[in-house]
Amino acid sequence: MVIDTAIVGMVLTGVGYIIVNFETIMNDLPFAEQVDVWIACSALVGLLELSRRCASQCSLS
């Protein structure tokens, strides 16, 4: 439950940051800042966890 809450928090923070700073991200695209790297890492963790859960559910069926 704690891991789920942490992943939801990371993903929602990343989505919120992207929505608020869309213009800056698109104009400064070649130059990733540290916060951009953290958002990408949190999105990757969320995607990997979702994939792991889907695979474990499919193997149970």
C-alpha positions, -999 to 999 in steps of 0.1 A, spaced: 0 0 0 29 24 8 45 16 -26 12 23 -44 8 56 -27 44 66 -35 41 57 -72 8 76 -75 24 106 -59 54 105 -82 32 101 -113 8 128 -103 36 152 -95 52 145 -129 19 150 -148 13 182 -129 47 196 -136 44 188 -173 10 205 -175 22 236 -157 55 239 -176 45 227 -210 57 257 -230 91 257 -212 96 220 -218 88 223 -255 110 253 -261 140 240 -241 136 204 -253 173 197 -261 184 207 -226 171 184 -199 172 198 -163 175 177 -132 138 178 -125 132 164 -160 154 135 -153 136 128 -120 102 129 -138 114 105 -165 127 81 -138 95 82 -118 75 76 -150 97 46 -158 93 32 -123 55 36 -126 54 19 -160 76 -10 -149 55 -16 -118 23 -15 -139 38 -39 -164 49 -63 -136 14 -63 -121 -2 -69 -155 21 -98 -162 15 -114 -128 -23 -111 -133 -21 -126 -168 0 -156 -155 -26 -163 -128 -55 -166 -154 
